[in-house]
Amino acid sequence: MQKKQGNYEKVLLSIAAIIAIGVAGWLYWLSQGFSETLTTRSVAAQNEMGEIPIDKVKQATERFSNVYNWISPERAKKPVPLNKSIRLIYNGSDSLVDLLLEDQPLRPPLTNEFLVKYNLPDLLASNLIDLDPDGDGFSNLEEFKAGTSPRDKMDTPPITDKLFLKERVQHDYIVELRSSQMPVQVGRTAPEPRANRFVEIDKPFGFDKGVNRFIAKKFESKTVKNERTQVEEDKAELVVLDTATNETFVLVKGTPLNLAAYEARFEFWLGTTVQEFTVKKGENFQIPGTGKTFRVISVEEDSAIISSVDGSGNYGPQIPIKRR
């Protein structure tokens, strides 16, 4: 039994020896080609600095030799210490603007004081004057002109600043004195239908059925010499009261008179909203969405005059409304 165990150990030792010899041979073989896998690098000596940038050195040297004259900015004719920060804003045209000075406004016609007082946003926006920070429908420029706050929706310019006359609408009403003996004949040629009436003093009359708009107040028979022909012409006159307007007018024989009624066609611009409405002269109206009442006093070709009306029917100052 011991003899068999001894033989077994000899076999194992022999196998181990063979493996060791094989590994040693394989490592020797690898070592023979190891030098071929290495790459040789060339390293510059530490005292080799390369080419010196002579031009850049000269430029740097010249800058150190320059003398700079530092000038403090002034406010109210007093120099500002150099250690104090100043708010400067680029105005988009190669210059800086000090908002605490007024000699160079950043966004004219707005003043720098106005920009600082209300701390307006978007100072760099070229259309700053047209912006509406508080969303009340009025631009920064409109608020500036009115002296109101562009950051407070409750502080706005007059709402009538957004009201414009688009056009004057005319409704012709033409009457004419056609005779010179009482009762005189008065005719209407516009609007249709045409009509004639015989009129007596202090008696109402009209041209529409059931409507007696006028009262004849005074009649005078009169002749006037024609300067060109030297002929006496019949120019009788009739004074008439218009009860619709409570105003009097004079009809001269043969001369038509237009008692035209006018309407104002308004445009109300608030923000991006535009509303149109028409109001007759002498009538009240409300500006849309405001609840404020006004009265049309007069309507001209290029403008209208309105006045505010309070709850008691009292009129405020007259306000001119121009064409947009």
Steps between C-alpha positions, in 0.01 A plus 500: 500500500786739582674406175194601294474834684865577432457436128197732492697787652782454248251529214359825639846649548593407144188670359564815705859514377391472139245783543762722666746442219227582241401828672864605529554433132191699403606800708847490347348503154286809582799682638682468170241730321431746786734771371310517173179613681662809657476851330784742547410869563719804455486734799629856472743610761357721774712797394339514150215769520407525134454824299442818705196720385700820464209711358264415786767579754556842341128574501469409867801715583352799317170468689683518831670818385170678414364757748120488546312803628209373711220758515216461745147548361308795642152535645367840594844643409672279757738212415381154597757291695656226288411242762128575462300296250293679235211347309591529134288363218601446140261692278559294187699768317852448636459710814421449868229696679502594867136484611562747781586773249253671268736641235487172306155335521498127436159481332390852402260667540478302828733652758752292693332619820172344379675168422664486843198622698274223370777242460382420149584154368638433151726807501699342218192472276514750213118528512488577872279806449230279345499232772225473765646350822179520709271383219252790533497570127722810521859496377799627696502810279132573566550454875805729489312777321207475742719482811353167610666178618584236237517241781155566652193382309277729708702813417430573134474795261147627418301226328398755236860494375405168339193645326536622141269643235490269201266714289217749511171368364276768352122471457379787279180688587450782247219754534417812297269801520301504175261794533496851643138542609334362808428221542841430350591176333794298634627196316730209584718356222697246707460240628237334289209529466493865402222707658354852521313670784318832539619656822350753741675684782514321840343186358701174493556316177700211364562288191459152648160366595420563866825692565487881536866577540494874416323820611502816286589793727536805276452597136650804324439602140827629358666590168872527429666659195714260298844663474564347159165568333389791720157336515299481823454138600247346738693391813219451750610344830329254734635436850431141608550315828628141470349321799731201446806710585329798668687727260367762255599550139411742221362392163562741212275468196665305222799389713494136616619436856644166609404408856717191475512263794844361580616179658845417628631156415750425773776243536605388848850349510608324817790260469431280199122548523327744263130583531292726275174677582303798369343778708285792386585855595324584827469139616663320794713188468726276706852399411491118475605317813554811712151591625583869446240719328577781255300732275578603143506881498603556139626308199735660249666355193828418678404499869221468750437663836368288787438560868474266797160463665470415870214321676313828550520591133766766549752551222874503553765689298486467123739243354617517137508166318719497189525272203741211547 
